[in-house]
Amino acid sequence: MIMDRIALVLSIIGGLNWGSVGLFRFDLVAYLFGGQTSTVSRVVYTLVGLSAIWCISLLFRERDALDDGI
């Protein structure tokens, strides 16, 4: 499903951003979009958070390999 992939990509981006904050004290999202309190940064943070919530559902879904065309 396309929504699953979008959520996964956004969650990976969020994880990489948090990794850079933890390792280097560098927030790439804030740097790119004008600080942590800018509207665009807050939208990005919100989308990443919502995608992480969506990804929780991936843990509890039963999927068959045949459904994915594999």
CHARMM internal coordinates of N, CA and C (Angstrom, degrees):
IC EDIT
DIST 1 N 1 CA 1.4458
DIST 1 CA 1 C 1.5344
ANGL 1 N 1 CA 1 C 108.41
DIST 1 C 2 N 1.2950
ANGL 1 CA 1 C 2 N 116.31
DIHE 1 N 1 CA 1 C 2 N 140.07
DIST 2 N 2 CA 1.4652
ANGL 1 C 2 N 2 CA 121.69
DIHE 1 CA 1 C 2 N 2 CA -175.68
DIST 2 CA 2 C 1.5265
ANGL 2 N 2 CA 2 C 111.61
DIHE 1 C 2 N 2 CA 2 C -66.12
DIST 2 C 3 N 1.3372
ANGL 2 CA 2 C 3 N 116.36
DIHE 2 N 2 CA 2 C 3 N -35.24
DIST 3 N 3 CA 1.4723
ANGL 2 C 3 N 3 CA 119.86
DIHE 2 CA 2 C 3 N 3 CA -179.82
DIST 3 CA 3 C 1.5284
ANGL 3 N 3 CA 3 C 110.75
DIHE 2 C 3 N 3 CA 3 C -63.87
DIST 3 C 4 N 1.3284
ANGL 3 CA 3 C 4 N 116.57
DIHE 3 N 3 CA 3 C 4 N -36.17
DIST 4 N 4 CA 1.4571
ANGL 3 C 4 N 4 CA 120.57
DIHE 3 CA 3 C 4 N 4 CA 178.12
DIST 4 CA 4 C 1.5266
ANGL 4 N 4 CA 4 C 110.88
DIHE 3 C 4 N 4 CA 4 C -62.79
DIST 4 C 5 N 1.3095
ANGL 4 CA 4 C 5 N 115.86
DIHE 4 N 4 CA 4 C 5 N -43.58
DIST 5 N 5 CA 1.4757
ANGL 4 C 5 N 5 CA 119.92
DIHE 4 CA 4 C 5 N 5 CA -179.49
DIST 5 CA 5 C 1.5275
ANGL 5 N 5 CA 5 C 112.12
DIHE 4 C 5 N 5 CA 5 C -67.32
DIST 5 C 6 N 1.3211
ANGL 5 CA 5 C 6 N 116.57
DIHE 5 N 5 CA 5 C 6 N -40.82
DIST 6 N 6 CA 1.4669
ANGL 5 C 6 N 6 CA 119.77
DIHE 5 CA 5 C 6 N 6 CA 177.78
DIST 6 CA 6 C 1.5224
ANGL 6 N 6 CA 6 C 110.03
DIHE 5 C 6 N 6 CA 6 C -62.47
DIST 6 C 7 N 1.3269
ANGL 6 CA 6 C 7 N 116.03
DIHE 6 N 6 CA 6 C 7 N -45.16
DIST 7 N 7 CA 1.4662
ANGL 6 C 7 N 7 CA 120.31
DIHE 6 CA 6 C 7 N 7 CA 179.49
DIST 7 CA 7 C 1.5215
ANGL 7 N 7 CA 7 C 110.71
DIHE 6 C 7 N 7 CA 7 C -63.06
DIST 7 C 8 N 1.3156
ANGL 7 CA 7 C 8 N 117.14
DIHE 7 N 7 CA 7 C 8 N -40.04
DIST 8 N 8 CA 1.4529
ANGL 7 C 8 N 8 CA 120.50
DIHE 7 CA 7 C 8 N 8 CA 179.48
DIST 8 CA 8 C 1.5273
ANGL 8 N 8 CA 8 C 111.31
DIHE 7 C 8 N 8 CA 8 C -65.54
DIST 8 C 9 N 1.3207
ANGL 8 CA 8 C 9 N 117.38
DIHE 8 N 8 CA 8 C 9 N -43.46
DIST 9 N 9 CA 1.4662
ANGL 8 C 9 N 9 CA 120.91
DIHE 8 CA 8 C 9 N 9 CA 178.81
DIST 9 CA 9 C 1.5315
ANGL 9 N 9 CA 9 C 110.75
DIHE 8 C 9 N 9 CA 9 C -62.71
DIST 9 C 10 N 1.3338
ANGL 9 CA 9 C 10 N 117.00
DIHE 9 N 9 CA 9 C 10 N -44.94
DIST 10 N 10 CA 1.4623
ANGL 9 C 10 N 10 CA 119.73
DIHE 9 CA 9 C 10 N 10 CA 179.01
DIST 10 CA 10 C 1.5241
ANGL 10 N 10 CA 10 C 111.66
DIHE 9 C 10 N 10 CA 10 C -64.56
DIST 10 C 11 N 1.3260
ANGL 10 CA 10 C 11 N 116.90
DIHE 10 N 10 CA 10 C 11 N -36.87
DIST 11 N 11 CA 1.4651
ANGL 10 C 11 N 11 CA 120.05
DIHE 10 CA 10 C 11 N 11 CA 178.03
DIST 11 CA 11 C 1.5304
ANGL 11 N 11 CA 11 C 110.89
DIHE 10 C 11 N 11 CA 11 C -67.30
DIST 11 C 12 N 1.3088
ANGL 11 CA 11 C 12 N 117.01
DIHE 11 N 11 CA 11 C 12 N -38.16
DIST 12 N 12 CA 1.4688
ANGL 11 C 12 N 12 CA 120.51
DIHE 11 CA 11 C 12 N 12 CA 176.80
DIST 12 CA 12 C 1.5179
ANGL 12 N 12 CA 12 C 110.39
DIHE 11 C 12 N 12 CA 12 C -65.02
DIST 12 C 13 N 1.3305
ANGL 12 CA 12 C 13 N 116.92
DIHE 12 N 12 CA 12 C 13 N -43.26
DIST 13 N 13 CA 1.4650
ANGL 12 C 13 N 13 CA 120.74
DIHE 12 CA 12 C 13 N 13 CA 177.42
DIST 13 CA 13 C 1.5281
ANGL 13 N 13 CA 13 C 109.99
DIHE 12 C 13 N 13 CA 13 C -60.01
DIST 13 C 14 N 1.3326
ANGL 13 CA 13 C 14 N 116.62
DIHE 13 N 13 CA 13 C 14 N -44.28
DIST 14 N 14 CA 1.4592
ANGL 13 C 14 N 14 CA 120.50
DIHE 13 CA 13 C 14 N 14 CA 178.16
DIST 14 CA 14 C 1.5145
ANGL 14 N 14 CA 14 C 112.35
DIHE 13 C 14 N 14 CA 14 C -62.94
DIST 14 C 15 N 1.3238
ANGL 14 CA 14 C 15 N 116.38
DIHE 14 N 14 CA 14 C 15 N -41.06
DIST 15 N 15 CA 1.4627
ANGL 14 C 15 N 15 CA 120.34
DIHE 14 CA 14 C 15 N 15 CA 178.04
DIST 15 CA 15 C 1.5186
ANGL 15 N 15 CA 15 C 112.28
DIHE 14 C 15 N 15 CA 15 C -64.18
DIST 15 C 16 N 1.3159
ANGL 15 CA 15 C 16 N 116.39
DIHE 15 N 15 CA 15 C 16 N -41.42
DIST 16 N 16 CA 1.4669
ANGL 15 C 16 N 16 CA 119.93
DIHE 15 CA 15 C 16 N 16 CA 177.30
DIST 16 CA 16 C 1.5240
ANGL 16 N 16 CA 16 C 111.20
DIHE 15 C 16 N 16 CA 16 C -65.67
DIST 16 C 17 N 1.3324
ANGL 16 CA 16 C 17 N 116.28
DIHE 16 N 16 CA 16 C 17 N -38.84
DIST 17 N 17 CA 1.4589
ANGL 16 C 17 N 17 CA 119.74
DIHE 16 CA 16 C 17 N 17 CA 177.84
DIST 17 CA 17 C 1.5263
ANGL 17 N 17 CA 17 C 110.76
DIHE 16 C 17 N 17 CA 17 C -63.44
DIST 17 C 18 N 1.3451
ANGL 17 CA 17 C 18 N 116.91
DIHE 17 N 17 CA 17 C 18 N -45.43
DIST 18 N 18 CA 1.4654
ANGL 17 C 18 N 18 CA 120.04
DIHE 17 CA 17 C 18 N 18 CA 178.47
DIST 18 CA 18 C 1.5200
ANGL 18 N 18 CA 18 C 111.10
DIHE 17 C 18 N 18 CA 18 C -65.30
DIST 18 C 19 N 1.3177
ANGL 18 CA 18 C 19 N 117.02
DIHE 18 N 18 CA 18 C 19 N -33.98
DIST 19 N 19 CA 1.4615
ANGL 18 C 19 N 19 CA 119.78
DIHE 18 CA 18 C 19 N 19 CA 175.48
DIST 19 CA 19 C 1.5170
ANGL 19 N 19 CA 19 C 111.80
DIHE 18 C 19 N 19 CA 19 C -63.01
DIST 19 C 20 N 1.3297
ANGL 19 CA 19 C 20 N 116.46
DIHE 19 N 19 CA 19 C 20 N -41.60
DIST 20 N 20 CA 1.4657
ANGL 19 C 20 N 20 CA 119.29
DIHE 19 CA 19 C 20 N 20 CA 178.32
DIST 20 CA 20 C 1.5275
ANGL 20 N 20 CA 20 C 111.50
DIHE 19 C 20 N 20 CA 20 C -68.97
DIST 20 C 21 N 1.3369
ANGL 20 CA 20 C 21 N 117.14
DIHE 20 N 20 CA 20 C 21 N -32.03
DIST 21 N 21 CA 1.4681
ANGL 20 C 21 N 21 CA 119.86
DIHE 20 CA 20 C 21 N 21 CA 175.26
DIST 21 CA 21 C 1.5217
ANGL 21 N 21 CA 21 C 109.60
DIHE 20 C 21 N 21 CA 21 C -66.68
DIST 21 C 22 N 1.3131
ANGL 21 CA 21 C 22 N 116.79
DIHE 21 N 21 CA 21 C 22 N -44.39
DIST 22 N 22 CA 1.4578
ANGL 21 C 22 N 22 CA 120.83
DIHE 21 CA 21 C 22 N 22 CA -178.12
DIST 22 CA 22 C 1.5173
ANGL 22 N 22 CA 22 C 113.53
DIHE 21 C 22 N 22 CA 22 C -67.99
DIST 22 C 23 N 1.3200
ANGL 22 CA 22 C 23 N 116.57
DIHE 22 N 22 CA 22 C 23 N -41.03
DIST 23 N 23 CA 1.4626
ANGL 22 C 23 N 23 CA 120.34
DIHE 22 CA 22 C 23 N 23 CA -176.43
DIST 23 CA 23 C 1.5261
ANGL 23 N 23 CA 23 C 113.75
DIHE 22 C 23 N 23 CA 23 C -84.34
DIST 23 C 24 N 1.3328
ANGL 23 CA 23 C 24 N 115.70
DIHE 23 N 23 CA 23 C 24 N -39.98
DIST 24 N 24 CA 1.4601
ANGL 23 C 24 N 24 CA 119.50
DIHE 23 CA 23 C 24 N 24 CA -170.62
DIST 24 CA 24 C 1.5226
ANGL 24 N 24 CA 24 C 114.60
DIHE 23 C 24 N 24 CA 24 C -120.65
DIST 24 C 25 N 1.3476
ANGL 24 CA 24 C 25 N 116.31
DIHE 24 N 24 CA 24 C 25 N -0.31
DIST 25 N 25 CA 1.4711
ANGL 24 C 25 N 25 CA 120.93
DIHE 24 CA 24 C 25 N 25 CA -174.60
DIST 25 CA 25 C 1.5325
ANGL 25 N 25 CA 25 C 111.66
DIHE 24 C 25 N 25 CA 25 C 55.03
DIST 25 C 26 N 1.3303
ANGL 25 CA 25 C 26 N 114.91
DIHE 25 N 25 CA 25 C 26 N 39.82
DIST 26 N 26 CA 1.4595
ANGL 25 C 26 N 26 CA 121.48
DIHE 25 CA 25 C 26 N 26 CA -178.49
DIST 26 CA 26 C 1.5226
ANGL 26 N 26 CA 26 C 109.12
DIHE 25 C 26 N 26 CA 26 C -126.09
DIST 26 C 27 N 1.3188
ANGL 26 CA 26 C 27 N 116.74
DIHE 26 N 26 CA 26 C 27 N 114.74
DIST 27 N 27 CA 1.4626
ANGL 26 C 27 N 27 CA 122.84
DIHE 26 CA 26 C 27 N 27 CA 178.92
DIST 27 CA 27 C 1.5267
ANGL 27 N 27 CA 27 C 108.04
DIHE 26 C 27 N 27 CA 27 C -95.75
DIST 27 C 28 N 1.3353
ANGL 27 CA 27 C 28 N 115.74
DIHE 27 N 27 CA 27 C 28 N 102.48
DIST 28 N 28 CA 1.4622
ANGL 27 C 28 N 28 CA 120.94
DIHE 27 CA 27 C 28 N 28 CA -176.09
DIST 28 CA 28 C 1.5253
ANGL 28 N 28 CA 28 C 112.11
DIHE 27 C 28 N 28 CA 28 C -64.48
DIST 28 C 29 N 1.3192
ANGL 28 CA 28 C 29 N 117.40
DIHE 28 N 28 CA 28 C 29 N -39.46
DIST 29 N 29 CA 1.4713
ANGL 28 C 29 N 29 CA 120.71
DIHE 28 CA 28 C 29 N 29 CA 179.27
DIST 29 CA 29 C 1.5267
ANGL 29 N 29 CA 29 C 110.02
DIHE 28 C 29 N 29 CA 29 C -61.74
DIST 29 C 30 N 1.3202
ANGL 29 CA 29 C 30 N 116.86
DIHE 29 N 29 CA 29 C 30 N -46.96
DIST 30 N 30 CA 1.4725
ANGL 29 C 30 N 30 CA 120.36
DIHE 29 CA 29 C 30 N 30 CA 178.93
DIST 30 CA 30 C 1.5214
ANGL 30 N 30 CA 30 C 110.49
DIHE 29 C 30 N 30 CA 30 C -63.22
DIST 30 C 31 N 1.3111
ANGL 30 CA 30 C 31 N 116.96
DIHE 30 N 30 CA 30 C 31 N -39.30
DIST 31 N 31 CA 1.4634
ANGL 30 C 31 N 31 CA 120.94
DIHE 30 CA 30 C 31 N 31 CA 179.83
DIST 31 CA 31 C 1.5281
ANGL 31 N 31 CA 31 C 111.11
DIHE 30 C 31 N 31 CA 31 C -63.81
DIST 31 C 32 N 1.3198
ANGL 31 CA 31 C 32 N 115.86
DIHE 31 N 31 CA 31 C 32 N -44.11
DIST 32 N 32 CA 1.4669
ANGL 31 C 32 N 32 CA 119.77
DIHE 31 CA 31 C 32 N 32 CA -176.49
DIST 32 CA 32 C 1.5268
ANGL 32 N 32 CA 32 C 113.29
DIHE 31 C 32 N 32 CA 32 C -73.21
DIST 32 C 33 N 1.3448
ANGL 32 CA 32 C 33 N 116.81
DIHE 32 N 32 CA 32 C 33 N -31.95
DIST 33 N 33 CA 1.4548
ANGL 32 C 33 N 33 CA 119.27
DIHE 32 CA 32 C 33 N 33 CA -171.10
DIST 33 CA 33 C 1.5207
ANGL 33 N 33 CA 33 C 114.70
DIHE 32 C 33 N 33 CA 33 C -115.55
DIST 33 C 34 N 1.3178
ANGL 33 CA 33 C 34 N 118.77
DIHE 33 N 33 CA 33 C 34 N 17.59
DIST 34 N 34 CA 1.4567
ANGL 33 C 34 N 34 CA 120.84
DIHE 33 CA 33 C 34 N 34 CA 169.66
DIST 34 CA 34 C 1.5058
ANGL 34 N 34 CA 34 C 116.50
DIHE 33 C 34 N 34 CA 34 C 91.84
DIST 34 C 35 N 1.3135
ANGL 34 CA 34 C 35 N 118.14
DIHE 34 N 34 CA 34 C 35 N 31.06
DIST 35 N 35 CA 1.4571
ANGL 34 C 35 N 35 CA 120.45
DIHE 34 CA 34 C 35 N 35 CA 176.37
DIST 35 CA 35 C 1.5107
ANGL 35 N 35 CA 35 C 112.54
DIHE 34 C 35 N 35 CA 35 C 103.39
DIST 35 C 36 N 1.3255
ANGL 35 CA 35 C 36 N 115.37
DIHE 35 N 35 CA 35 C 36 N 162.24
DIST 36 N 36 CA 1.4630
ANGL 35 C 36 N 36 CA 120.75
DIHE 35 CA 35 C 36 N 36 CA -176.59
DIST 36 CA 36 C 1.5156
ANGL 36 N 36 CA 36 C 113.77
DIHE 35 C 36 N 36 CA 36 C -67.60
DIST 36 C 37 N 1.3169
ANGL 36 CA 36 C 37 N 117.24
DIHE 36 N 36 CA 36 C 37 N -25.73
DIST 37 N 37 CA 1.4611
ANGL 36 C 37 N 37 CA 119.64
DIHE 36 CA 36 C 37 N 37 CA -176.25
DIST 37 CA 37 C 1.5253
ANGL 37 N 37 CA 37 C 113.56
DIHE 36 C 37 N 37 CA 37 C -96.05
DIST 37 C 38 N 1.3367
ANGL 37 CA 37 C 38 N 117.86
DIHE 37 N 37 CA 37 C 38 N -0.49
DIST 38 N 38 CA 1.4655
ANGL 37 C 38 N 38 CA 118.73
DIHE 37 CA 37 C 38 N 38 CA 178.78
DIST 38 CA 38 C 1.5260
ANGL 38 N 38 CA 38 C 109.35
DIHE 37 C 38 N 38 CA 38 C -69.10
DIST 38 C 39 N 1.2888
ANGL 38 CA 38 C 39 N 115.60
DIHE 38 N 38 CA 38 C 39 N 153.35
DIST 39 N 39 CA 1.4608
ANGL 38 C 39 N 39 CA 121.38
DIHE 38 CA 38 C 39 N 39 CA -176.65
DIST 39 CA 39 C 1.5258
ANGL 39 N 39 CA 39 C 111.55
DIHE 38 C 39 N 39 CA 39 C -60.69
DIST 39 C 40 N 1.3226
ANGL 39 CA 39 C 40 N 117.05
DIHE 39 N 39 CA 39 C 40 N -42.47
DIST 40 N 40 CA 1.4705
ANGL 39 C 40 N 40 CA 120.08
DIHE 39 CA 39 C 40 N 40 CA -178.18
DIST 40 CA 40 C 1.5178
ANGL 40 N 40 CA 40 C 110.38
DIHE 39 C 40 N 40 CA 40 C -65.66
DIST 40 C 41 N 1.3254
ANGL 40 CA 40 C 41 N 117.71
DIHE 40 N 40 CA 40 C 41 N -42.39
DIST 41 N 41 CA 1.4703
ANGL 40 C 41 N 41 CA 120.66
DIHE 40 CA 40 C 41 N 41 CA 177.67
DIST 41 CA 41 C 1.5171
ANGL 41 N 41 CA 41 C 111.10
DIHE 40 C 41 N 41 CA 41 C -61.15
DIST 41 C 42 N 1.3106
ANGL 41 CA 41 C 42 N 116.66
DIHE 41 N 41 CA 41 C 42 N -42.73
DIST 42 N 42 CA 1.4665
ANGL 41 C 42 N 42 CA 120.10
DIHE 41 CA 41 C 42 N 42 CA -179.72
DIST 42 CA 42 C 1.5211
ANGL 42 N 42 CA 42 C 111.23
DIHE 41 C 42 N 42 CA 42 C -64.98
DIST 42 C 43 N 1.3378
ANGL 42 CA 42 C 43 N 116.98
DIHE 42 N 42 CA 42 C 43 N -36.06
DIST 43 N 43 CA 1.4679
ANGL 42 C 43 N 43 CA 120.47
DIHE 42 CA 42 C 43 N 43 CA 176.40
DIST 43 CA 43 C 1.5273
ANGL 43 N 43 CA 43 C 109.93
DIHE 42 C 43 N 43 CA 43 C -65.24
DIST 43 C 44 N 1.3313
ANGL 43 CA 43 C 44 N 116.91
DIHE 43 N 43 CA 43 C 44 N -43.65
DIST 44 N 44 CA 1.4643
ANGL 43 C 44 N 44 CA 120.76
DIHE 43 CA 43 C 44 N 44 CA 178.91
DIST 44 CA 44 C 1.5262
ANGL 44 N 44 CA 44 C 109.98
DIHE 43 C 44 N 44 CA 44 C -62.32
DIST 44 C 45 N 1.3384
ANGL 44 CA 44 C 45 N 117.40
DIHE 44 N 44 CA 44 C 45 N -47.14
DIST 45 N 45 CA 1.4674
ANGL 44 C 45 N 45 CA 120.63
DIHE 44 CA 44 C 45 N 45 CA 178.54
DIST 45 CA 45 C 1.5362
ANGL 45 N 45 CA 45 C 110.91
DIHE 44 C 45 N 45 CA 45 C -58.90
DIST 45 C 46 N 1.3145
ANGL 45 CA 45 C 46 N 117.03
DIHE 45 N 45 CA 45 C 46 N -40.88
DIST 46 N 46 CA 1.4591
ANGL 45 C 46 N 46 CA 121.58
DIHE 45 CA 45 C 46 N 46 CA -179.89
DIST 46 CA 46 C 1.5248
ANGL 46 N 46 CA 46 C 110.77
DIHE 45 C 46 N 46 CA 46 C -65.84
DIST 46 C 47 N 1.3350
ANGL 46 CA 46 C 47 N 117.32
DIHE 46 N 46 CA 46 C 47 N -43.94
DIST 47 N 47 CA 1.4636
ANGL 46 C 47 N 47 CA 120.46
DIHE 46 CA 46 C 47 N 47 CA 178.90
DIST 47 CA 47 C 1.5247
ANGL 47 N 47 CA 47 C 111.52
DIHE 46 C 47 N 47 CA 47 C -63.57
DIST 47 C 48 N 1.3228
ANGL 47 CA 47 C 48 N 117.17
DIHE 47 N 47 CA 47 C 48 N -39.05
DIST 48 N 48 CA 1.4614
ANGL 47 C 48 N 48 CA 120.74
DIHE 47 CA 47 C 48 N 48 CA 177.76
DIST 48 CA 48 C 1.5332
ANGL 48 N 48 CA 48 C 109.84
DIHE 47 C 48 N 48 CA 48 C -65.00
DIST 48 C 49 N 1.3075
ANGL 48 CA 48 C 49 N 117.01
DIHE 48 N 48 CA 48 C 49 N -42.87
DIST 49 N 49 CA 1.4644
ANGL 48 C 49 N 49 CA 120.44
DIHE 48 CA 48 C 49 N 49 CA 178.06
DIST 49 CA 49 C 1.5185
ANGL 49 N 49 CA 49 C 112.41
DIHE 48 C 49 N 49 CA 49 C -63.16
DIST 49 C 50 N 1.3208
ANGL 49 CA 49 C 50 N 116.82
DIHE 49 N 49 CA 49 C 50 N -43.66
DIST 50 N 50 CA 1.4679
ANGL 49 C 50 N 50 CA 120.51
DIHE 49 CA 49 C 50 N 50 CA 178.16
DIST 50 CA 50 C 1.5262
ANGL 50 N 50 CA 50 C 111.16
DIHE 49 C 50 N 50 CA 50 C -65.13
DIST 50 C 51 N 1.3281
ANGL 50 CA 50 C 51 N 116.47
DIHE 50 N 50 CA 50 C 51 N -37.42
DIST 51 N 51 CA 1.4648
ANGL 50 C 51 N 51 CA 118.83
DIHE 50 CA 50 C 51 N 51 CA 178.58
DIST 51 CA 51 C 1.5235
ANGL 51 N 51 CA 51 C 111.16
DIHE 50 C 51 N 51 CA 51 C -67.44
DIST 51 C 52 N 1.3306
ANGL 51 CA 51 C 52 N 117.28
DIHE 51 N 51 CA 51 C 52 N -34.21
DIST 52 N 52 CA 1.4630
ANGL 51 C 52 N 52 CA 119.86
DIHE 51 CA 51 C 52 N 52 CA 176.59
DIST 52 CA 52 C 1.5288
ANGL 52 N 52 CA 52 C 110.29
DIHE 51 C 52 N 52 CA 52 C -65.38
DIST 52 C 53 N 1.3198
ANGL 52 CA 52 C 53 N 116.78
DIHE 52 N 52 CA 52 C 53 N -39.54
DIST 53 N 53 CA 1.4663
ANGL 52 C 53 N 53 CA 120.31
DIHE 52 CA 52 C 53 N 53 CA 176.64
DIST 53 CA 53 C 1.5249
ANGL 53 N 53 CA 53 C 109.91
DIHE 52 C 53 N 53 CA 53 C -63.67
DIST 53 C 54 N 1.3180
ANGL 53 CA 53 C 54 N 116.87
DIHE 53 N 53 CA 53 C 54 N -41.94
DIST 54 N 54 CA 1.4667
ANGL 53 C 54 N 54 CA 121.14
DIHE 53 CA 53 C 54 N 54 CA 177.59
DIST 54 CA 54 C 1.5308
ANGL 54 N 54 CA 54 C 110.40
DIHE 53 C 54 N 54 CA 54 C -61.01
DIST 54 C 55 N 1.3338
ANGL 54 CA 54 C 55 N 117.18
DIHE 54 N 54 CA 54 C 55 N -40.73
DIST 55 N 55 CA 1.4633
ANGL 54 C 55 N 55 CA 121.55
DIHE 54 CA 54 C 55 N 55 CA -178.06
DIST 55 CA 55 C 1.5257
ANGL 55 N 55 CA 55 C 112.25
DIHE 54 C 55 N 55 CA 55 C -65.94
DIST 55 C 56 N 1.3242
ANGL 55 CA 55 C 56 N 117.72
DIHE 55 N 55 CA 55 C 56 N -22.66
DIST 56 N 56 CA 1.4598
ANGL 55 C 56 N 56 CA 119.89
DIHE 55 CA 55 C 56 N 56 CA 174.83
DIST 56 CA 56 C 1.5235
ANGL 56 N 56 CA 56 C 110.00
DIHE 55 C 56 N 56 CA 56 C -59.30
DIST 56 C 57 N 1.3241
ANGL 56 CA 56 C 57 N 116.24
DIHE 56 N 56 CA 56 C 57 N -37.04
DIST 57 N 57 CA 1.4695
ANGL 56 C 57 N 57 CA 119.71
DIHE 56 CA 56 C 57 N 57 CA 179.97
DIST 57 CA 57 C 1.5260
ANGL 57 N 57 CA 57 C 111.43
DIHE 56 C 57 N 57 CA 57 C -64.97
DIST 57 C 58 N 1.3195
ANGL 57 CA 57 C 58 N 118.00
DIHE 57 N 57 CA 57 C 58 N -25.83
DIST 58 N 58 CA 1.4645
ANGL 57 C 58 N 58 CA 120.64
DIHE 57 CA 57 C 58 N 58 CA 178.76
DIST 58 CA 58 C 1.5204
ANGL 58 N 58 CA 58 C 111.43
DIHE 57 C 58 N 58 CA 58 C -64.34
DIST 58 C 59 N 1.3055
ANGL 58 CA 58 C 59 N 117.16
DIHE 58 N 58 CA 58 C 59 N -29.35
DIST 59 N 59 CA 1.4607
ANGL 58 C 59 N 59 CA 121.00
DIHE 58 CA 58 C 59 N 59 CA -179.96
DIST 59 CA 59 C 1.5227
ANGL 59 N 59 CA 59 C 112.56
DIHE 58 C 59 N 59 CA 59 C -68.00
DIST 59 C 60 N 1.3127
ANGL 59 CA 59 C 60 N 116.76
DIHE 59 N 59 CA 59 C 60 N -27.51
DIST 60 N 60 CA 1.4488
ANGL 59 C 60 N 60 CA 120.85
DIHE 59 CA 59 C 60 N 60 CA -172.59
DIST 60 CA 60 C 1.5245
ANGL 60 N 60 CA 60 C 113.70
DIHE 59 C 60 N 60 CA 60 C -106.80
DIST 60 C 61 N 1.3014
ANGL 60 CA 60 C 61 N 117.47
DIHE 60 N 60 CA 60 C 61 N 2.68
DIST 61 N 61 CA 1.4615
ANGL 60 C 61 N 61 CA 120.40
DIHE 60 CA 60 C 61 N 61 CA 178.49
DIST 61 CA 61 C 1.5125
ANGL 61 N 61 CA 61 C 109.95
DIHE 60 C 61 N 61 CA 61 C -88.92
DIST 61 C 62 N 1.3148
ANGL 61 CA 61 C 62 N 114.76
DIHE 61 N 61 CA 61 C 62 N 140.63
DIST 62 N 62 CA 1.4562
ANGL 61 C 62 N 62 CA 119.24
DIHE 61 CA 61 C 62 N 62 CA 172.67
DIST 62 CA 62 C 1.5102
ANGL 62 N 62 CA 62 C 107.40
DIHE 61 C 62 N 62 CA 62 C -98.94
DIST 62 C 63 N 1.3200
ANGL 62 CA 62 C 63 N 114.64
DIHE 62 N 62 CA 62 C 63 N 122.89
DIST 63 N 63 CA 1.4608
ANGL 62 C 63 N 63 CA 119.46
DIHE 62 CA 62 C 63 N 63 CA -178.22
DIST 63 CA 63 C 1.5010
ANGL 63 N 63 CA 63 C 108.99
DIHE 62 C 63 N 63 CA 63 C -122.70
DIST 63 C 64 N 1.2848
ANGL 63 CA 63 C 64 N 114.65
DIHE 63 N 63 CA 63 C 64 N 142.57
DIST 64 N 64 CA 1.4554
ANGL 63 C 64 N 64 CA 121.20
DIHE 63 CA 63 C 64 N 64 CA 177.71
DIST 64 CA 64 C 1.5244
ANGL 64 N 64 CA 64 C 108.20
DIHE 63 C 64 N 64 CA 64 C -99.15
DIST 64 C 65 N 1.3066
ANGL 64 CA 64 C 65 N 117.53
DIHE 64 N 64 CA 64 C 65 N 138.83
DIST 65 N 65 CA 1.4637
ANGL 64 C 65 N 65 CA 121.47
DIHE 64 CA 64 C 65 N 65 CA 179.88
DIST 65 CA 65 C 1.5248
ANGL 65 N 65 CA 65 C 110.86
DIHE 64 C 65 N 65 CA 65 C -59.09
DIST 65 C 66 N 1.3176
ANGL 65 CA 65 C 66 N 118.06
DIHE 65 N 65 CA 65 C 66 N -29.99
DIST 66 N 66 CA 1.4605
ANGL 65 C 66 N 66 CA 121.45
DIHE 65 CA 65 C 66 N 66 CA 179.52
DIST 66 CA 66 C 1.5128
ANGL 66 N 66 CA 66 C 111.42
DIHE 65 C 66 N 66 CA 66 C -69.86
DIST 66 C 67 N 1.3158
ANGL 66 CA 66 C 67 N 118.51
DIHE 66 N 66 CA 66 C 67 N -28.52
DIST 67 N 67 CA 1.4612
ANGL 66 C 67 N 67 CA 121.50
DIHE 66 CA 66 C 67 N 67 CA 179.39
DIST 67 CA 67 C 1.5227
ANGL 67 N 67 CA 67 C 111.74
DIHE 66 C 67 N 67 CA 67 C -66.56
DIST 67 C 68 N 1.3339
ANGL 67 CA 67 C 68 N 117.10
DIHE 67 N 67 CA 67 C 68 N -28.72
DIST 68 N 68 CA 1.4520
ANGL 67 C 68 N 68 CA 121.50
DIHE 67 CA 67 C 68 N 68 CA -178.58
DIST 68 CA 68 C 1.5262
ANGL 68 N 68 CA 68 C 112.24
DIHE 67 C 68 N 68 CA 68 C -87.59
DIST 68 C 69 N 1.2958
ANGL 68 CA 68 C 69 N 117.22
DIHE 68 N 68 CA 68 C 69 N -1.61
DIST 69 N 69 CA 1.4542
ANGL 68 C 69 N 69 CA 120.12
DIHE 68 CA 68 C 69 N 69 CA -179.44
DIST 69 CA 69 C 1.5104
ANGL 69 N 69 CA 69 C 113.77
DIHE 68 C 69 N 69 CA 69 C 80.70
DIST 69 C 70 N 1.3183
ANGL 69 CA 69 C 70 N 116.97
DIHE 69 N 69 CA 69 C 70 N 17.70
DIST 70 N 70 CA 1.4738
ANGL 69 C 70 N 70 CA 120.81
DIHE 69 CA 69 C 70 N 70 CA -178.89
DIST 70 CA 70 C 1.5111
ANGL 70 N 70 CA 70 C 109.22
DIHE 69 C 70 N 70 CA 70 C -90.99
END
COOR INIT
IC SEED 1 N 1 CA 1 C
IC BUILD
